[in-house]
């Protein structure tokens, strides 16, 4: 998604400007091979600082 320009990260926010790709990204986070990504996002959200925020556009 980065190569195609669909994945943007700026100032602690992850942005995917395409709703279909956002759904695919959310689905991928639930897959076992992507556990490390979803765990990183989950644990960051439980900490004092949010290093990565996913918001729907």
C-alpha positions as CSV (number, residue, x, y, z in Angstrom):
1,X,0.0,0.0,0.0
2,X,2.9,2.4,0.6
3,X,4.3,1.9,-2.9
4,X,0.9,2.7,-4.4
5,X,0.5,5.8,-2.2
6,X,-2.5,4.5,-0.3
7,X,-0.8,4.4,3.1
8,X,0.1,7.6,4.7
9,X,1.8,8.2,8.1
10,X,2.2,11.6,9.5
11,X,2.5,13.0,13.1
12,X,1.4,9.7,14.7
13,X,-1.6,9.1,12.4
14,X,-1.9,6.2,9.9
15,X,-4.3,7.2,7.1
16,X,-5.7,5.0,4.4
17,X,-7.8,7.2,2.1
18,X,-9.7,4.3,0.5
19,X,-12.5,2.6,2.4
20,X,-12.0,-0.7,0.7
21,X,-8.3,-0.8,1.5
22,X,-9.1,0.3,5.1
23,X,-11.3,-2.8,5.4
24,X,-8.6,-5.0,3.9
25,X,-6.0,-3.5,6.4
26,X,-8.3,-4.2,9.3
27,X,-8.9,-7.8,8.1
28,X,-5.1,-8.2,7.7
29,X,-4.5,-7.1,11.3
30,X,-6.7,-10.1,12.4
31,X,-4.6,-12.6,10.5
32,X,-1.9,-14.5,12.4
33,X,1.1,-13.3,10.2
34,X,0.2,-9.7,11.1
35,X,-0.1,-10.3,14.9
36,X,3.1,-8.2,15.5
37,X,1.5,-5.2,13.8
38,X,-1.9,-5.4,15.6
39,X,-0.1,-6.0,18.9
40,X,2.0,-2.9,18.4
41,X,-1.0,-0.8,17.7
42,X,-2.9,-2.4,20.7
43,X,-0.1,-1.9,23.2
44,X,0.5,1.6,22.0
45,X,-3.1,2.5,22.6
46,X,-2.9,1.2,26.2
47,X,0.3,3.2,26.9
48,X,0.6,6.8,27.9
49,X,1.4,7.9,24.4
50,X,-0.2,6.9,21.2
51,X,2.5,6.4,18.6
52,X,0.1,5.1,15.9
53,X,-3.6,6.1,15.5
54,X,-5.8,4.7,12.8
55,X,-8.7,6.9,11.8
56,X,-11.3,6.5,9.2
57,X,-11.6,9.2,6.6
